[in-house]
């Protein structure tokens, strides 16, 4: 059932764009998106280069969430979107939320399986531990909360503003590439790899539901699984 649903959504993401046509403010949106992309990338690079346990990590990552959120709302309106798992029923937000939950659990589970394999590869394991060290040295509750807030903020910006600004030029591909490039500002290849997979999935959800609700829920659930499940695996 899950495979069928995701396959249908993938087809829908390619076959039909349910978003309204880009408005006349698209140039303004792109300038604002570009400005906040630069600011956010710089803050991401700085926040993940501080030493684990450094008190500066918290305000930097919170500030990054603020940047993504402000950028998202400053660039223009955001759509929540809708979805129906049954072809005969009109799409609604509850359906979009349900799709986001199922996808988040599926992607999170796939990453956990991948982590069990990756921990046996020294170079890959070291890259993962560079990121997970922040959870080891800080308060797990605080790190989890920051991770979830940042996940939500990223979806508002990348699958909301960046996606809309990219239209009609293949926004699924463009928004994902931009997301990966910004993530790579951290200097960690593993984060870039994770960003490519998660970004693609969330961009497909964005297009097939015409809104940020489903990808935001997927990202938040995925983030929670990563923070809670990965540190014990790599420990």
VENHU-V836924 format. One record per residue. RES is the residue in one letter. SS is DSSP state (alpha for helix, beta for strand, coil for the rest). OMEGA is omega in whole degrees, -180 to 180 (none if undefined). D_CENTER is the distance of its C-alpha to the mean C-alpha in Angstrom with 2 decimals. Layout:
res->RES ss->SS omega->OMEGA d_center->D_CENTER
res->RES ss->SS omega->OMEGA d_center->D_CENTER
This chain:
res->X ss->coil omega->-180 d_center->24.17
res->X ss->alpha omega->-179 d_center->20.48
res->X ss->alpha omega->180 d_center->20.96
res->X ss->alpha omega->-179 d_center->22.86
res->X ss->alpha omega->-179 d_center->20.32
res->X ss->alpha omega->178 d_center->17.41
res->X ss->alpha omega->179 d_center->19.99
res->X ss->alpha omega->179 d_center->21.09
res->X ss->alpha omega->177 d_center->17.68
res->X ss->alpha omega->178 d_center->17.31
res->X ss->alpha omega->-180 d_center->20.77
res->X ss->alpha omega->-178 d_center->20.09
res->X ss->alpha omega->180 d_center->17.17
res->X ss->alpha omega->-172 d_center->19.77
res->X ss->alpha omega->-173 d_center->22.82
res->X ss->coil omega->176 d_center->22.09
res->X ss->coil omega->-175 d_center->20.09
res->X ss->coil omega->178 d_center->20.52
res->X ss->coil omega->173 d_center->19.39
res->X ss->coil omega->-179 d_center->22.44
res->X ss->coil omega->179 d_center->23.80
res->X ss->coil omega->-180 d_center->22.64
res->X ss->coil omega->-178 d_center->24.88
res->X ss->coil omega->-179 d_center->27.19
res->X ss->coil omega->-175 d_center->24.89
res->X ss->alpha omega->179 d_center->22.49
res->X ss->alpha omega->178 d_center->24.03
res->X ss->alpha omega->180 d_center->23.59
res->X ss->alpha omega->-178 d_center->19.90
res->X ss->alpha omega->177 d_center->19.42
res->X ss->alpha omega->-179 d_center->21.41
res->X ss->alpha omega->178 d_center->19.49
res->X ss->alpha omega->179 d_center->16.08
res->X ss->alpha omega->180 d_center->17.76
res->X ss->alpha omega->-177 d_center->19.17
res->X ss->alpha omega->175 d_center->16.09
res->X ss->alpha omega->180 d_center->14.28
res->X ss->alpha omega->-179 d_center->17.29
res->X ss->alpha omega->-178 d_center->17.44
res->X ss->alpha omega->-180 d_center->13.87
res->X ss->alpha omega->179 d_center->14.27
res->X ss->alpha omega->-179 d_center->17.62
res->X ss->alpha omega->178 d_center->16.57
res->X ss->alpha omega->180 d_center->13.92
res->X ss->alpha omega->-179 d_center->16.76
res->X ss->alpha omega->-175 d_center->19.21
res->X ss->alpha omega->-178 d_center->17.41
res->X ss->coil omega->176 d_center->16.83
res->X ss->coil omega->174 d_center->20.36
res->X ss->coil omega->-179 d_center->22.18
res->X ss->coil omega->176 d_center->24.07
res->X ss->coil omega->-178 d_center->22.79
res->X ss->coil omega->178 d_center->24.60
res->X ss->coil omega->-178 d_center->24.94
res->X ss->coil omega->-179 d_center->24.84
res->X ss->alpha omega->-178 d_center->23.18
res->X ss->alpha omega->-176 d_center->19.82
res->X ss->alpha omega->179 d_center->19.37
res->X ss->alpha omega->179 d_center->20.22
res->X ss->alpha omega->-178 d_center->18.25
res->X ss->alpha omega->176 d_center->14.89
res->X ss->alpha omega->178 d_center->15.87
res->X ss->alpha omega->179 d_center->16.91
res->X ss->alpha omega->177 d_center->13.63
res->X ss->alpha omega->178 d_center->12.04
res->X ss->alpha omega->180 d_center->15.15
res->X ss->alpha omega->-180 d_center->14.81
res->X ss->alpha omega->-177 d_center->11.45
res->X ss->alpha omega->179 d_center->12.94
res->X ss->alpha omega->178 d_center->16.32
res->X ss->alpha omega->-179 d_center->15.22
res->X ss->alpha omega->-177 d_center->13.51
res->X ss->alpha omega->180 d_center->16.74
res->X ss->alpha omega->-175 d_center->19.09
res->X ss->alpha omega->179 d_center->18.19
res->X ss->coil omega->-178 d_center->19.16
res->X ss->coil omega->177 d_center->18.78
res->X ss->coil omega->180 d_center->15.64
res->X ss->coil omega->178 d_center->16.12
res->X ss->coil omega->178 d_center->15.26
res->X ss->coil omega->-178 d_center->16.39
res->X ss->coil omega->-178 d_center->18.46
res->X ss->beta omega->174 d_center->19.21
res->X ss->coil omega->178 d_center->22.26
res->X ss->coil omega->179 d_center->22.65
res->X ss->coil omega->-174 d_center->26.31
res->X ss->coil omega->-176 d_center->27.44
res->X ss->coil omega->-178 d_center->30.32
res->X ss->coil omega->180 d_center->28.39
res->X ss->coil omega->178 d_center->26.84
res->X ss->coil omega->176 d_center->23.03
res->X ss->beta omega->-177 d_center->22.02
res->X ss->alpha omega->179 d_center->19.18
res->X ss->alpha omega->178 d_center->20.12
res->X ss->alpha omega->178 d_center->19.58
res->X ss->alpha omega->179 d_center->16.07
res->X ss->alpha omega->179 d_center->15.35
res->X ss->alpha omega->178 d_center->17.13
res->X ss->alpha omega->178 d_center->15.28
res->X ss->alpha omega->180 d_center->11.93
res->X ss->alpha omega->-178 d_center->13.80
res->X ss->alpha omega->-179 d_center->15.40
res->X ss->alpha omega->179 d_center->12.48
res->X ss->alpha omega->179 d_center->10.62
res->X ss->alpha omega->-179 d_center->14.02
res->X ss->alpha omega->-180 d_center->14.67
res->X ss->alpha omega->177 d_center->11.72
res->X ss->alpha omega->179 d_center->12.29
res->X ss->alpha omega->179 d_center->15.93
res->X ss->alpha omega->179 d_center->15.68
res->X ss->alpha omega->178 d_center->14.11
res->X ss->alpha omega->177 d_center->16.95
res->X ss->alpha omega->178 d_center->19.47
res->X ss->alpha omega->180 d_center->18.27
res->X ss->alpha omega->179 d_center->18.61
res->X ss->alpha omega->177 d_center->22.14
res->X ss->alpha omega->-175 d_center->23.03
res->X ss->alpha omega->-178 d_center->21.39
res->X ss->coil omega->179 d_center->23.25
res->X ss->coil omega->179 d_center->26.45
res->X ss->coil omega->-172 d_center->25.61
res->X ss->alpha omega->-177 d_center->26.64
res->X ss->alpha omega->-180 d_center->24.68
res->X ss->alpha omega->180 d_center->21.35
res->X ss->alpha omega->179 d_center->22.10
res->X ss->alpha omega->179 d_center->22.84
res->X ss->alpha omega->179 d_center->19.54
res->X ss->alpha omega->-179 d_center->17.69
res->X ss->alpha omega->177 d_center->20.23
res->X ss->alpha omega->179 d_center->19.68
res->X ss->alpha omega->-176 d_center->16.28
res->X ss->alpha omega->-180 d_center->17.53
res->X ss->alpha omega->-180 d_center->20.64
res->X ss->alpha omega->177 d_center->19.16
res->X ss->alpha omega->-179 d_center->19.08
res->X ss->alpha omega->-175 d_center->22.61
res->X ss->alpha omega->-178 d_center->24.12
res->X ss->coil omega->177 d_center->22.63
res->X ss->coil omega->-178 d_center->22.69
res->X ss->alpha omega->-180 d_center->20.47
res->X ss->alpha omega->-179 d_center->20.23
res->X ss->alpha omega->180 d_center->19.24
res->X ss->alpha omega->178 d_center->16.67
res->X ss->alpha omega->180 d_center->15.12
res->X ss->alpha omega->179 d_center->15.24
res->X ss->alpha omega->179 d_center->13.74
res->X ss->alpha omega->-179 d_center->10.78
res->X ss->alpha omega->179 d_center->10.24
res->X ss->alpha omega->179 d_center->11.02
res->X ss->alpha omega->177 d_center->8.72
res->X ss->alpha omega->178 d_center->5.67
res->X ss->alpha omega->-179 d_center->7.50
res->X ss->alpha omega->179 d_center->8.49
res->X ss->alpha omega->-180 d_center->5.53
res->X ss->alpha omega->177 d_center->5.19
res->X ss->alpha omega->-176 d_center->8.93
res->X ss->alpha omega->-172 d_center->9.26
res->X ss->alpha omega->178 d_center->7.43
res->X ss->alpha omega->173 d_center->7.80
res->X ss->alpha omega->-174 d_center->10.74
res->X ss->alpha omega->-177 d_center->12.78
res->X ss->alpha omega->179 d_center->11.97
res->X ss->alpha omega->-180 d_center->12.11
res->X ss->alpha omega->-180 d_center->15.30
res->X ss->alpha omega->-178 d_center->16.74
res->X ss->alpha omega->-178 d_center->16.51
res->X ss->coil omega->10 d_center->18.50
res->X ss->coil omega->-174 d_center->20.86
res->X ss->coil omega->179 d_center->20.13
res->X ss->coil omega->-175 d_center->17.92
res->X ss->alpha omega->177 d_center->14.72
res->X ss->alpha omega->-179 d_center->12.79
res->X ss->alpha omega->-175 d_center->14.00
res->X ss->alpha omega->-178 d_center->14.12
res->X ss->alpha omega->179 d_center->10.66
res->X ss->alpha omega->179 d_center->9.37
res->X ss->alpha omega->179 d_center->12.22
res->X ss->alpha omega->179 d_center->11.67
res->X ss->alpha omega->180 d_center->8.12
res->X ss->alpha omega->-180 d_center->9.95
res->X ss->alpha omega->178 d_center->12.93
res->X ss->alpha omega->179 d_center->11.56
res->X ss->alpha omega->-180 d_center->10.09
res->X ss->alpha omega->175 d_center->13.59
res->X ss->alpha omega->177 d_center->15.19
res->X ss->alpha omega->-178 d_center->14.98
res->X ss->coil omega->-178 d_center->17.59
res->X ss->coil omega->-177 d_center->16.26
res->X ss->alpha omega->-180 d_center->16.19
res->X ss->alpha omega->177 d_center->14.60
res->X ss->alpha omega->177 d_center->11.40
res->X ss->alpha omega->178 d_center->11.62
res->X ss->alpha omega->178 d_center->12.38
res->X ss->alpha omega->179 d_center->9.55
res->X ss->alpha omega->180 d_center->7.15
res->X ss->alpha omega->-179 d_center->9.50
res->X ss->alpha omega->-178 d_center->9.47
res->X ss->alpha omega->-180 d_center->6.01
res->X ss->alpha omega->179 d_center->5.60
res->X ss->alpha omega->180 d_center->9.02
res->X ss->alpha omega->-177 d_center->8.83
res->X ss->alpha omega->177 d_center->6.49
res->X ss->alpha omega->177 d_center->8.76
res->X ss->alpha omega->177 d_center->11.66
res->X ss->alpha omega->179 d_center->11.08
res->X ss->alpha omega->-177 d_center->10.93
res->X ss->alpha omega->-176 d_center->14.15
res->X ss->alpha omega->177 d_center->15.92
res->X ss->alpha omega->179 d_center->15.58
res->X ss->coil omega->179 d_center->15.89
res->X ss->coil omega->-175 d_center->13.55
res->X ss->coil omega->-175 d_center->10.38
res->X ss->alpha omega->-178 d_center->11.75
res->X ss->alpha omega->179 d_center->10.94
res->X ss->alpha omega->179 d_center->7.23
res->X ss->alpha omega->179 d_center->7.11
res->X ss->alpha omega->178 d_center->9.50
res->X ss->alpha omega->-178 d_center->8.03
res->X ss->alpha omega->-179 d_center->5.04
res->X ss->alpha omega->180 d_center->8.07
res->X ss->alpha omega->177 d_center->10.44
res->X ss->alpha omega->-180 d_center->8.89
res->X ss->alpha omega->179 d_center->8.77
res->X ss->alpha omega->179 d_center->12.29
res->X ss->alpha omega->-179 d_center->13.53
res->X ss->alpha omega->-176 d_center->12.63
res->X ss->alpha omega->-174 d_center->14.40
res->X ss->alpha omega->-173 d_center->17.26
res->X ss->alpha omega->-174 d_center->17.97
res->X ss->alpha omega->-179 d_center->17.50
res->X ss->alpha omega->178 d_center->19.89
res->X ss->alpha omega->180 d_center->22.84
res->X ss->alpha omega->-177 d_center->22.28
res->X ss->alpha omega->178 d_center->22.40
res->X ss->coil omega->none d_center->25.04
